Amino acid sequence: MASATDLQPATGPSQAHVAVIGFGIAGAMAALALHRAGARVTVFEQFHAGHDLGASGGPSRMFRMLYHEGQHYVPLLLRSRRLWSHVEALAGQPLFLGGGALTIGQLDDPWLREMLVCAQNYDLPHEILTRDEALTRYPFHRIAPGDVALLDPCGGIVLVKETLRAIRDHLLHQGVQMVEGGPVTDLCTGAESITVMQGGKAEGFDRVLVATGPWLRRLLPTLPLRIVKVASSFHAVTAGAADSFRLPPTQWVSESRSVMACQPMPDGASVKFFLRGGFCPVEENAAEHCTVPFASGKRGDHSGAGPVPDSIPRDAEAALPQVLTGVEPRAQSAFAYYDGMTPDTIPLIGPVSSEPGLHVLAGYSLHGFKLAPALGEIAAAGVMGTGGDSLSQRFSPGRFMP
Ligand SMILES: Cc1cc2nc3c(=O)[nH]c(=O)nc-3n(C[C@H](O)[C@H](O)[C@H](O)COP(=O)(O)OP(=O)(O)OC[C@H]3O[C@@H](n4cnc5c(N)ncnc54)[C@H](O)[C@@H]3O)c2cc1C
């Protein structure tokens, strides 16, 4: 494990007082980076760290280094991978479960081609396995004739709740103030400071970073963010396969496959699946401002964003046997989570123009969890006035502002 020394705060004569609003993965990583950059940080979270109602809900997220979303993300993924190790050092437990990630499809598929461009341009390790080679190595997969499997050895799974709790504990230990259990209801920008309204109280800050995920438009209604709701179903490993079951997180790129991705759960007893048809209708209230609470379908610790349509577990039952053996086609449970999508699926990071000191970090668009450590650093640099390079231009909310 890496040492946590890189996460020690810089010291300086004057500290900017910064409010971070929202403690999903975006706000958590940004708070960590701001603290490290020497800011005096106060975090506001409407629920509690590691809750299950936001876009960072559920047990795990997939990490991929070979990135079909664009090779320009690779430096950020490399930086994020390093920072995940630092957070592991803080946590004192593994948070990144390596072992690789698999992508299955035709070799000339545009996603696979882009992933291979990443591998070539950044000299990243990778293996292209023929169907037979892949079936020998991963005997629980079913692979269509003509498909190959691209192994990304730097891929893996990141644990969600453990990461958020570790960051929270570290920040509290470092004296960072965490205000949990009630939403920030308003922000008032003045000449000298920005006033944050929460729980009937008002507090002034030098700068504010809004990282409220799918709730973004409640505080910043002019930014373009579409809310989506995505369901996943959980399936038990069969008794017959339990002793030998081994599976890297896998994505299927062909549109003709109903299954889009799967992740083995850390306990090895079940697998999480996403179907291509796993996008649920979004309720009107969520589409407006993601009104809370969502928890109408609350079940145990996995409450997510409310009810899942019956079609999701039913479709999973039909689709799973086409891609995998060793798991029960019938779902144990199914959960849905909201996320905020930008029009170009590129996150929004930077100052909200016309509002001095007000910054945004949101729009992770269903792929930002793995990138959160590096994106948090970019946001922190912007807030502290040390950013402004071409990378931060790419994420600027200004691209959607007249
Ligand atoms: C089902 C699903 C699967 C995904 N899979 C992957 C994957 O495998 N790999 C990957 O890299 N990415 C993945 N993503 C994307 C990634 O998980 C999300 O984009 C990311 O977690 C968003 O984090 P966030 O902090 O922006 O939002 P959130 O996690 O929603 O955090 C926002 C926080 O702000 C708080 N908040 C909101 N309003 C207020 C307020 N007014 N006052 C105080 N607090 C407030 C909320 O309570 C919440 O805690 C997936 C997303 C989903 C939904």
The ligand as a MOL file (V3000), in Angstrom:
LIG
                    3D

  0  0  0     0  0            999 V3000
M  V30 BEGIN CTAB
M  V30 COUNTS 53 58 0 0 0
M  V30 BEGIN ATOM
M  V30 1 C -25.9980 2.7210 -11.2430 0
M  V30 2 C -24.6960 3.4340 -11.5060 0
M  V30 3 C -23.5580 2.7010 -11.8300 0
M  V30 4 C -22.3600 3.3540 -12.0630 0
M  V30 5 N -21.2380 2.6310 -12.3550 0
M  V30 6 C -20.0420 3.2620 -12.4780 0
M  V30 7 C -18.8510 2.5170 -12.6380 0
M  V30 8 O -18.8800 1.2740 -12.6640 0
M  V30 9 N -17.6840 3.1820 -12.7170 0
M  V30 10 C -17.6160 4.5420 -12.6600 0
M  V30 11 O -16.5150 5.1010 -12.7380 0
M  V30 12 N -18.7340 5.3030 -12.4900 0
M  V30 13 C -19.9310 4.6920 -12.3850 0
M  V30 14 N -21.0750 5.4150 -12.1610 0
M  V30 15 C -20.9880 6.8760 -12.0520 0
M  V30 16 C -20.6580 7.3440 -10.6400 0
M  V30 17 O -20.9620 6.3950 -9.6480 0
M  V30 18 C -21.4260 8.6410 -10.3450 0
M  V30 19 O -21.3410 9.4900 -11.4540 0
M  V30 20 C -20.8160 9.3270 -9.1340 0
M  V30 21 O -20.9200 8.4850 -8.0160 0
M  V30 22 C -21.5130 10.6660 -8.8600 0
M  V30 23 O -21.0530 11.1480 -7.6290 0
M  V30 24 P -21.4900 12.5830 -7.0880 0
M  V30 25 O -20.7060 12.8260 -5.8680 0
M  V30 26 O -21.4340 13.5620 -8.2120 0
M  V30 27 O -23.0620 12.4220 -6.7510 0
M  V30 28 P -23.7250 11.8010 -5.4400 0
M  V30 29 O -23.0580 10.5470 -5.0670 0
M  V30 30 O -25.1920 11.7750 -5.6660 0
M  V30 31 O -23.3760 12.8540 -4.3260 0
M  V30 32 C -24.0550 14.0750 -4.1860 0
M  V30 33 C -24.2070 14.3170 -2.7020 0
M  V30 34 O -24.7130 15.6210 -2.4710 0
M  V30 35 C -25.6420 15.5480 -1.4160 0
M  V30 36 N -26.5410 16.7090 -1.5550 0
M  V30 37 C -27.3670 16.9510 -2.5850 0
M  V30 38 N -27.9820 18.1290 -2.4160 0
M  V30 39 C -27.5320 18.6370 -1.2450 0
M  V30 40 C -27.7840 19.8230 -0.5360 0
M  V30 41 N -28.6340 20.7620 -1.0110 0
M  V30 42 N -27.1480 20.0300 0.6440 0
M  V30 43 C -26.2580 19.1170 1.1340 0
M  V30 44 N -25.9920 17.9610 0.4870 0
M  V30 45 C -26.5930 17.7420 -0.6980 0
M  V30 46 C -26.3470 14.2310 -1.6330 0
M  V30 47 O -27.0120 13.7680 -0.4770 0
M  V30 48 C -25.1890 13.3550 -2.0610 0
M  V30 49 O -24.5760 12.7140 -0.9560 0
M  V30 50 C -22.3000 4.7790 -11.9560 0
M  V30 51 C -23.4490 5.5040 -11.6260 0
M  V30 52 C -24.6380 4.8320 -11.4010 0
M  V30 53 C -25.8490 5.6430 -11.0190 0
M  V30 END ATOM
M  V30 BEGIN BOND
M  V30 1 1 1 2
M  V30 2 1 2 3
M  V30 3 2 2 52
M  V30 4 2 3 4
M  V30 5 1 4 5
M  V30 6 1 4 50
M  V30 7 2 5 6
M  V30 8 1 6 7
M  V30 9 1 6 13
M  V30 10 2 7 8
M  V30 11 1 7 9
M  V30 12 1 9 10
M  V30 13 2 10 11
M  V30 14 1 10 12
M  V30 15 2 12 13
M  V30 16 1 13 14
M  V30 17 1 14 15
M  V30 18 1 14 50
M  V30 19 1 15 16
M  V30 20 1 16 17
M  V30 21 1 16 18
M  V30 22 1 18 19
M  V30 23 1 18 20
M  V30 24 1 20 21
M  V30 25 1 20 22
M  V30 26 1 22 23
M  V30 27 1 23 24
M  V30 28 2 24 25
M  V30 29 1 24 26
M  V30 30 1 24 27
M  V30 31 1 27 28
M  V30 32 2 28 29
M  V30 33 1 28 30
M  V30 34 1 28 31
M  V30 35 1 31 32
M  V30 36 1 32 33
M  V30 37 1 33 34
M  V30 38 1 33 48
M  V30 39 1 34 35
M  V30 40 1 35 36
M  V30 41 1 35 46
M  V30 42 1 36 37
M  V30 43 1 36 45
M  V30 44 2 37 38
M  V30 45 1 38 39
M  V30 46 1 39 40
M  V30 47 2 39 45
M  V30 48 1 40 41
M  V30 49 2 40 42
M  V30 50 1 42 43
M  V30 51 2 43 44
M  V30 52 1 44 45
M  V30 53 1 46 47
M  V30 54 1 46 48
M  V30 55 1 48 49
M  V30 56 2 50 51
M  V30 57 1 51 52
M  V30 58 1 52 53
M  V30 END BOND
M  V30 END CTAB
M  END
